[in-house]
Amino acid sequence: MKSADVLLYQLQKLYWQEAKFEQLAICDARLELMGEYKDELDILESNSQENINLIENWLNLKNIDPSQCKLFNTEKTYNFVGMDAPHIFRVLYKYAIYIKTIYEDVSKVDQNVITYMIPNENYADNFHSDIYDILPRQKESVEICMNICGGASAIFGI
């Protein structure tokens, strides 16, 4: 990412992925799993919410209303009805990997781009440390999903 505009777009996309997709998918997973994997879903939900809070702060610094963040002007919904845990967590796993990849890309952004996007030096300096706080949480989310769906590919062909 070589421009502040691209970085800002990535932050908006991350907000949408975390707040609009992941939180809803976790809720739908809870409904279908009826109490199974509660602890794992609690961790996924908490990690996502912590990430959302940081992204909201960055967007607010640019006077962007996070509620207006939308990816391709679509609403994403999932229907986990009739799916077992490995299948549900396989869906969550694919998106957790995708989100992690975006965070990794954002973590490599040049400090000059961040300073241009966020002129306040204190906030700009905190940007990378915030991203480095997010990365282990996102990695944990990926690992949780992978551990549950791990054998699903071989067993169910997913």
Sequence and secondary structure as in RCSB ss.txt:
>XXXX:A:sequence
MKSADVLLYQLQKLYWQEAKFEQLAICDARLELMGEYKDELDILESNSQENINLIENWLNLKNIDPSQCKLFNTE
KTYNFVGMDAPHIFRVLYKYAIYIKTIYEDVSKVDQNVITYMIPNENYADNFHSDIYDILPRQKESVEICMNICG
GASAIFGI
>XXXX:A:secstr
  SHHHHHHHHHHHHIIIIIIIHHHHHHHHHHHTTTTHHHHHHHHHHHHHHHHHHHHHHHHTT  GGG  STT  
     TT  HHHHHHHHHHHHHHHHHHHHHHHT  HHHHHHH  SHHHHHHHHHHHHHHHHHHHHHHHHHHHHHT
THHHHH  
